[in-house]
Amino acid sequence: MKNNTQQCYFSANNVKLIDYKDTEILKKFLTPHARMIAGKRTGICAKHQRQLASAVKRARFMALLPFVAK
C-alpha cells in the first residue's frame, strides 16, 4: 500500500475560498499551455479541485487568464 505524503495546498494554507482574482495562485495549477493540471499530480483534494476549476473558468471568462497559451 502506497503512503501518499502530498497534502492539499489549500487545506495546508487554510484557504477557505479560492478567489478567481488571485491569478498568481491559479497559475501554479496551470501548465505552460494554460491547461489545468490534474488533482492527482498536484495533490489537491477533490473539493478544492472543483473550486479551483470554477475559479479558473471564471478568471478565463473575465480575461484574467488565457484560454490557450502558445
Steps between C-alpha positions, in 0.01 A plus 500: 500500500639838393515777758397831344702776670369783282251726670249732342657846446181681601439289812863541610483880460151522657342660190122518542409641158694474175474847347493531121673839524811347660662398173844429650361204700289382206804503269676250731247239394518568125747358247700736275231435237237635745341160565401393850723242668319194636434484872684170515821674389461809719371322811189716532194340661185456290310781674769757431559365147135580418531848652825555310340394171213746537741779607718438192195496273374825652844663470520395134156644431601829666821503286733470801640168372541380141295216357801386292868599516751441225 
